[in-house]
Amino acid sequence: MTVCIAGFAAGCTANKSPQATLPVQEVFFESQVPEDAEELEPEIIATPEGVEDHLSQTEQAVLNQRFGLLFDLEQHESKDVELFFTFYTHKARKTMVRWLKRSQPYLPYVRRVFTQYGLPQDLVLLPFVESGYNVSAYSWAGAGGMWQFMRGTGRIYGLQSDWWIDERRDPYKATDAAARHLKHLYEKFGDWYLVLAAYNAGEGKISRALKQAKCDTFFELTERNRKLSRRTRLKKETKQYVPKFIAISKIFQNLDSLGFEPVSWEMEEEVVPVKIPGGTDLLALAREGGMSWKEFHAHNPAFRRQVSPPHIKATAYLPMKKADTMMAYLADPGSRPYAGYSRYRVRSGDSWWRISRRYGVPIAVLKNVNNTRSNRLKPGQYVMVPAKGSKKSVTASSSKTRAIAVKRGNYVVRSGDTLWSISQVFGTTVNTLKRSNGLRSSRLKIGQKLYIPNSSNAATKQAVKNAGKVKTQLVKYKVRRGDNLTSISQKFGVKVSDLRRWNSLNSRGTIYAGQRLKVYVQ
């Protein structure tokens, strides 16, 4: 997965096809975000003692290799290295295959960041040891993400972690934080094996152990571990941490020889990091890009709710091909109806319905941001209540969007144009055009400049040339809840009187959800 980082490590749309029938867009919330606490797999913390599998000649040759890795670390042969090597090539082989597949979207990016920080390339394998490259993993001690940062350490390196978001699960921000942390540890210890041990146990723990053992290498430290005081002594996990890393390094360097599928260092789908306003409706943002919540959350595992943190501008990663459409949605103030929030203490007799009516927030939204499906509330319980933005801020934001659109304008409205006809010519949607240009209605003026997302100059010229060829076509529009003739006429840029005439509606004629209306558009 490629990340074009504009403000992070280094600098680096799909159009909806026209449809004859416009779909009804229901408003609902999908199932909750997957459980935050995804436990580490047993193979991460396993101690493979008494492994009886015998190594083949090829496996033994790989195990005996002392050099040939991507960075110069001496390979200390030990029984623990052989145990872990045998474990991951035999008993836990399927687990290793799963880890390799899981790491594929991130390995190229991690290697690029570590190169920028001047770190040894084999350190990209550290997340295998920590989490099996699982961005959603949590340990029993509370470490999180594929780099397994503790909350306090993550905070030191700028990783936000609260009820709304956990940036330890952001593979891009956490990778940058891990690189800085590893660099700091090397500046302190000057030995990569000690760096690995300190990453696991903490730099204070390793510093105290080295001082008491009067040595300066990891393997000397493990040999003298029993002589250390009980409080200073290294745990078994830390003693086995470096041998496990060496074993996985040997396997990774020889995947083909050992019968594993080699990994690709080619970047996968490109994503663009975008700062999004507080209180953004993430589910609606995902749908705007034609993505399910599951797909969106796979790109953005740091979000713990389907609404972004109301109090900060968070980072979302948008697929490159869909970024323009999704960014146009973000420019619409309607994308962040829940900016700001308050904590409400439930009183006796309260219900979700009463709180919903009191604050003007849908019950589905209240349940979503409180991560619950239960209809029950207990007196004294606290409920997070999102707040809606003011009309003043909406108007100001729309005006700002219109001003930007005029400067970027690449299409001039001609006689007979409607947003619908323009959307058909350029292969986009009416909503995308409105959001990209800060339009609150569908009315256009001849000579007005519009910004068409994802349209090159050549494409614009060709579209203008073809615009005159667009013939009147019949669209059968399915009425949705809340529609009226005025809103439908504005959507298609036609007159209410024409809608009545085309559908044989008198002045008192009413419409209902699910009804099909004829609309003739250019």
C-alpha positions in Angstrom: 0.0 0.0 0.0 1.5 3.3 -1.1 1.0 6.4 1.1 1.6 9.7 -0.6 2.6 11.6 2.5 2.4 15.4 2.0 3.1 16.3 5.6 4.6 13.1 7.1 7.6 11.2 5.8 8.1 12.2 2.2 6.1 13.9 -0.6 4.4 11.8 -3.1 -11.1 9.0 -8.6 -13.2 6.9 -9.5 -16.3 8.4 -11.2 -19.7 6.9 -10.7 -21.2 5.8 -14.0 -24.5 7.5 -15.0 -27.6 5.6 -14.2 -31.0 6.0 -15.8 -32.6 5.4 -12.4 -31.4 7.2 -9.3 -31.1 4.9 -6.3 -32.8 5.6 -3.0 -30.2 6.3 -0.5 -31.2 5.0 2.9 -29.6 6.6 6.0 -28.6 3.9 8.5 -25.6 2.8 10.5 -23.8 -0.4 9.7 -22.5 -2.8 12.4 -20.1 -1.4 14.9 -16.4 -1.1 14.4 -14.7 -4.5 15.0 -13.8 -5.1 18.6 -10.9 -2.8 19.6 -9.2 -5.4 21.7 -8.0 -8.1 19.3 -5.8 -10.3 21.3 -2.3 -11.3 20.3 -2.1 -14.7 18.6 -0.7 -17.5 20.8 2.2 -17.9 18.4 3.4 -14.4 19.3 3.9 -15.3 23.0 4.6 -19.0 22.6 7.6 -20.6 24.1 8.5 -23.5 21.7 10.3 -25.7 24.2 10.7 -29.3 23.4 10.1 -28.9 19.6 10.9 -32.4 18.2 10.6 -31.6 14.5 13.8 -32.4 12.6 15.2 -29.9 10.1 15.8 -30.8 6.5 19.3 -30.2 5.0 18.0 -27.0 3.3 16.5 -25.8 6.6 19.7 -26.6 8.5 21.8 -24.8 5.9 19.6 -21.7 6.2 19.8 -21.8 10.0 23.6 -22.0 9.8 24.0 -18.9 7.7 25.8 -16.2 9.5 25.6 -13.4 6.9 23.6 -12.5 3.9 20.9 -10.5 5.7 20.0 -7.0 4.6 22.0 -5.4 7.4 25.2 -6.4 9.2 24.2 -8.1 12.5 26.3 -11.0 13.7 24.2 -14.1 13.9 24.8 -15.7 17.4 23.8 -19.3 17.1 22.0 -20.5 20.1 19.5 -23.2 21.0 16.7 -20.7 21.3 17.3 -19.5 17.7 17.0 -23.1 16.5 13.9 -23.6 18.6 12.1 -20.6 17.1 13.3 -21.3 13.6 11.9 -24.9 13.8 8.7 -23.7 15.4 7.9 -21.2 12.6 8.9 -23.4 9.8 7.0 -26.5 11.1 4.4 -26.3 13.8 3.5 -22.7 13.3 4.1 -22.6 9.6 0.5 -21.7 8.7 0.7 -18.8 11.2 3.9 -17.6 9.5 2.1 -17.7 6.1 -0.7 -15.7 7.5 1.7 -13.1 9.0 3.5 -12.8 5.7 0.2 -12.1 3.8 -0.9 -9.6 6.5 2.4 -7.7 6.3 2.3 -7.3 2.5 0.4 -3.9 2.4 2.8 -2.4 4.9 6.3 -3.8 4.3 7.3 -1.5 1.4 6.2 1.6 3.3 8.0 0.5 6.5 11.2 -0.1 4.6 11.0 3.3 2.9 10.5 5.1 6.2 13.4 3.1 7.9 15.6 4.0 4.9 14.8 7.7 5.5 15.8 7.4 9.1 19.0 5.4 8.3 17.9 2.3 10.2 19.0 -1.3 9.4 16.5 -2.7 6.9 15.9 -6.0 8.7 14.2 -4.0 11.5 11.2 -4.0 9.2 10.7 -7.5 10.6 10.2 -6.3 14.1 6.4 -6.2 13.8 6.4 -10.0 13.1 7.9 -10.5 16.6 5.7 -7.9 18.2 2.2 -8.6 16.7 2.5 -10.7 13.5 2.0 -7.4 11.7 -1.5 -7.0 13.1 -2.5 -3.4 13.2 -5.4 -4.1 15.6 -3.5 -6.3 18.1 -3.5 -5.5 21.8 -1.5 -7.3 24.5 -2.6 -8.2 28.0 -0.5 -5.3 29.2 -2.3 -2.8 27.0 0.3 -2.4 24.2 -1.4 -1.7 20.9 -1.0 -1.8 17.1 1.5 -3.7 14.9 4.4 -1.9 16.7 2.8 -2.7 20.2 3.3 0.8 21.7 2.3 1.2 25.3 -0.1 4.2 25.6 2.5 6.3 27.5 5.3 5.6 25.0 3.0 6.3 22.1 2.0 9.6 23.6 5.7 10.6 23.8 5.9 10.2 20.0 2.7 12.0 19.2 0.3 9.1 18.9 -3.2 10.1 20.1 -5.1 7.4 22.0 -8.6 7.9 23.5 -12.2 6.9 23.3 -12.5 8.1 19.7 -9.2 7.2 18.1 -6.0 5.1 18.7 -3.2 6.2 16.5 -1.1 3.3 17.7 -3.2 1.4 15.2 -2.4 3.9 12.4 0.3 1.8 10.5 1.8 5.0 9.0 2.0 7.3 12.0 3.0 4.3 14.3 5.8 3.3 11.8 7.2 6.8 11.9 7.0 6.8 15.7 8.7 3.3 15.8 11.6 4.6 13.6 12.2 7.5 15.9 12.0 5.3 19.0 14.5 2.8 17.6 16.8 5.5 16.5 16.7 6.9 20.1 17.4 3.5 21.6 20.4 3.0 19.3 21.8 6.4 20.3 21.6 5.2 23.9 22.9 1.6 23.6 24.9 1.5 20.4 24.1 -2.2 19.8 21.1 -3.4 17.8 20.5 -6.5 20.0 20.3 -4.3 23.1 18.0 -2.0 21.1 15.7 -4.9 20.4 15.8 -6.0 24.1 15.1 -2.4 25.2 12.2 -2.2 22.7 10.6 -5.2 24.5 11.5 -4.5 28.1 12.0 -0.8 28.2 15.3 1.2 28.1 15.3 1.7 31.9 15.1 -2.0 32.5 18.0 -2.8 30.2 20.1 0.0 31.5 19.8 -1.2 35.1 20.5 -4.8 34.1 23.6 -3.8 32.1 24.9 -1.7 35.0 24.4 -4.5 37.5 25.7 -7.3 35.3 28.7 -5.1 34.3 28.6 -6.0 30.6 27.7 -4.3 27.4 26.2 -6.9 25.0 22.8 -8.7 25.0 24.2 -12.3 25.1 26.5 -11.5 27.9 23.6 -10.1 29.8 21.5 -13.2 29.3 24.4 -15.4 30.5 24.6 -13.3 33.7 20.9 -12.9 34.2 20.6 -15.4 37.1 23.1 -13.4 39.1 21.0 -10.2 38.9 18.7 -9.2 41.6 15.1 -10.4 41.3 13.8 -6.9 40.4 16.5 -6.3 37.7 16.5 -9.8 36.2 15.2 -10.1 32.6 12.0 -11.9 32.0 12.0 -15.0 29.8 10.1 -13.1 27.1 12.9 -10.6 26.8 15.7 -13.3 26.9 13.9 -15.0 24.0 13.0 -11.8 22.1 16.3 -11.5 20.2 16.7 -15.2 19.3 13.1 -15.1 18.0 13.9 -12.0 15.9 17.1 -13.8 14.5 15.0 -16.9 13.6 12.4 -14.9 11.8 15.1 -12.9 10.0 16.6 -16.2 8.7 13.2 -17.4 7.6 12.3 -14.1 5.9 15.7 -13.9 4.1 15.2 -17.4 2.6 11.4 -17.6 2.0 11.8 -19.2 -1.4 14.3 -21.8 -0.3 12.0 -22.7 2.7 8.9 -23.1 0.5 7.2 -19.9 1.5 5.6 -17.5 -1.0 8.1 -14.6 -1.5 6.8 -11.1 -0.6 6.6 -8.3 -3.1 8.3 -5.0 -2.4 6.1 -3.3 -5.0 3.7 -0.7 -3.5 0.1 -1.8 -3.5 -3.0 0.6 -3.6 -2.0 4.2 -3.1 -3.6 6.2 -0.4 -3.6 9.9 0.4 -3.4 11.2 4.0 -6.0 13.9 4.5 -6.7 16.0 7.6 -10.5 15.8 8.3 -12.5 18.2 10.4 -13.7 17.1 13.9 -17.0 15.3 14.0 -16.9 14.0 10.4 -19.4 11.3 9.6 -16.9 8.6 8.6 -19.5 6.1 7.4 -21.0 8.7 5.0 -17.4 9.5 3.9 -16.8 5.8 3.1 -20.0 5.6 1.1 -19.2 8.7 -0.8 -16.1 6.8 -2.0 -18.1 3.7 -2.9 -16.7 1.8 0.1 -18.2 -0.3 2.8 -17.3 0.5 6.4 -15.1 -2.6 6.5 -13.1 -1.4 3.5 -12.7 2.1 4.8 -11.7 0.8 8.3 -9.1 -1.5 6.7 -7.4 1.7 5.4 -8.1 3.6 8.7 -7.8 1.1 11.6 -7.1 4.0 14.1 -10.7 5.1 14.2 -12.6 3.5 17.0 -16.0 5.1 16.0 -17.8 5.9 12.8 -17.5 9.6 13.7 -14.1 11.2 13.8 -12.9 12.8 17.1 -14.9 16.0 17.5 -12.1 17.9 19.3 -9.2 17.4 16.8 -8.5 17.2 13.1 -7.7 13.6 12.6 -5.9 12.0 9.6 -7.8 9.7 7.2 -6.2 7.7 4.4 -8.3 7.8 1.2 -7.7 5.6 -1.8 -5.9 7.6 -4.5 -8.5 6.8 -7.1 -11.4 8.0 -4.9 -9.7 10.8 -3.1 -11.1 13.7 -5.1 -14.7 12.6 -4.7 -14.3 12.0 -1.0 -12.5 15.3 -0.5 -15.3 17.1 -2.2 -17.6 15.5 0.3 -15.4 16.7 3.1 -15.6 20.3 1.8 -19.4 20.1 2.5 -20.2 21.3 6.1 -22.9 18.6 6.1 -20.1 16.0 6.3 -19.4 17.0 9.9 -22.8 17.3 11.7 -21.4 16.1 15.0 -18.5 18.5 15.6 -18.0 18.9 19.3 -19.6 16.7 22.0 -20.7 16.8 25.6 -21.0 14.2 28.3 -24.6 13.7 29.6 -25.4 11.9 32.9 -28.5 9.7 32.5 -31.3 10.5 34.9 -34.1 8.4 36.2 -36.8 8.0 33.4 -34.4 8.8 30.6 -34.4 6.9 27.4 -32.5 7.1 24.1 -35.6 8.6 22.6 -35.7 11.4 25.2 -32.0 12.2 24.9 -32.4 12.2 21.1 -35.3 14.7 21.2 -33.5 16.8 23.8 -30.3 17.2 21.8 -31.6 16.8 18.2 -29.3 13.8 17.5 -30.7 10.6 15.9 -30.9 7.6 18.2 -28.8 5.6 15.8 -26.0 8.2 16.0 -26.2 8.3 19.8 -25.8 4.5 20.0 -23.1 4.5 17.4 -20.8 7.0 19.2 -21.4 5.3 22.5 -20.6 1.9 20.9 -23.7 0.1 22.1 -26.7 -1.6 20.6 -28.6 -1.9 23.9 -31.8 0.0 24.5 -31.3 0.1 28.2 -29.9 3.1 30.1 -29.0 3.2 33.8 -29.3 6.3 36.0 -25.9 7.7 36.6 -24.5 6.3 33.4 -22.6 8.8 31.2 -23.6 9.2 27.5 -21.5 11.0 24.9 -23.7 13.4 22.9 -22.4 14.8 19.6 -23.3 18.5 18.9 -24.4 19.9 15.6 -22.6 22.8 14.0 -24.3 26.2 13.7 -25.9 27.6 10.5 -23.4 30.4 10.6 -20.4 28.1 10.3 -22.2 26.2 7.5 -22.8 29.3 5.5 -19.2 30.5 6.0 -17.8 27.2 4.9 -20.0 27.0 1.8 -18.9 30.5 0.8 -15.2 29.5 1.2 -15.7 26.4 -0.9 -17.4 28.5 -3.6 -14.6 31.0 -3.7 -12.0 28.2 -4.1 -14.1 26.6 -6.8 -14.3 29.9 -8.8 -10.5 30.1 -8.8 -10.1 26.5 -9.8 -13.0 26.6 -12.2 -12.5 24.6 -15.4 -16.0 24.7 -16.9 -18.2 27.7 -17.8 -21.9 27.2 -17.6 -23.7 27.5 -21.0 -27.3 28.1 -21.9 -29.4 25.0 -21.2 -26.9 23.5 -18.7 -28.1 21.8 -15.5 -26.0 20.1 -12.9 -27.5 16.8 -14.1 -26.5 17.4 -17.7 -23.0 18.5 -16.7 -22.7 15.4 -14.4 -23.6 13.2 -17.3 -21.1 14.8 -19.7 -18.2 14.5 -17.2 -19.2 11.1 -15.7 -19.7 12.4 -12.1 -22.7 13.0 -9.9 -24.8 16.0 -9.0 -23.9 15.8 -5.3 -20.2 15.7 -6.1 -20.6 18.9 -8.3 -22.5 20.6 -5.5 -20.0 19.7 -2.8 -17.0 20.6 -5.0 -18.5 24.1 -5.7 -20.1 24.9 -2.4 -23.6 25.0 -4.0 -26.6 24.7 -1.7 -29.1 24.6 -4.6 -29.0 23.3 -8.1 -29.6 26.6 -9.8 -26.9 27.7 -12.3 -26.3 31.0 -14.2 -24.9 31.3 -17.7 -21.2 32.2 -17.5 -20.9 30.8 -14.0 -17.6 28.9 -13.4 -17.7 25.4 -12.0 -14.9 23.2 -10.8 -15.1 19.6 -12.2 -13.1 17.2 -10.0 -10.7 14.8 -11.8 -11.0 16.6 -15.1 -8.0 17.5 -17.2 -8.0 20.4 -19.7 -8.2 18.0 -22.6 -11.1 16.2 -21.0 -12.8 19.5 -20.3 -12.5 20.6 -23.9 -13.8 17.3 -25.2 -16.7 17.4 -22.8 -17.6 20.9 -23.9 -17.5 19.8 -27.5 -19.8 16.9 -26.7 -22.1 19.0 -24.5 -24.1 20.2 -27.4 -24.7 16.6 -28.4 -26.4 15.6 -25.2 -30.1 14.9 -25.9 -33.0 15.1 -23.6 -33.4 11.8 -21.8 -36.0 10.3 -19.5 -35.0 9.5 -16.0 -37.4 7.6 -13.7 -36.6 8.9 -10.3 -37.6 7.0 -7.2 -38.9 9.3 -4.5 -37.3 9.0 -1.2 -38.4 10.0 2.3 -38.3 13.8 2.8 -38.5 14.6 -1.0 -40.9 17.2 -2.3 -41.4 18.5 -5.8 -39.3 21.6 -5.1 -36.3 19.6 -3.9 -36.5 17.2 -6.9 -36.8 20.1 -9.3 -33.7 21.7 -7.9 -31.8 18.4 -8.0 -32.4 18.1 -11.8 -32.5 21.8 -12.6 -36.1 21.7 -13.9 -39.3 23.5 -13.1 -41.9 22.3 -10.6 -44.6 22.9 -13.2 -42.8 20.6 -15.6 -42.7 17.9 -13.0 -46.4 18.2 -12.5 -47.1 18.1 -16.2 -44.8 15.1 -16.9 -46.4 13.1 -14.1 -50.1 14.3 -14.4 -50.0 15.9 -11.0 -52.5 18.6 -10.2 -51.7 21.5 -7.9 -52.7 19.5 -4.8 -51.1 16.3 -6.0 -48.9 14.7 -3.4 -45.9 12.3 -3.8 -44.8 9.5 -1.6 -41.6 7.6 -0.8 -41.1 4.8 -3.4 -43.1 6.5 -6.1 -41.5 6.7 -9.6 -41.5 10.1 -11.2 -40.7 11.0 -14.8 -38.0 13.6 -15.2 -36.8 14.8 -18.6 -33.3 16.2 -18.5 -30.7 17.1 -21.0 
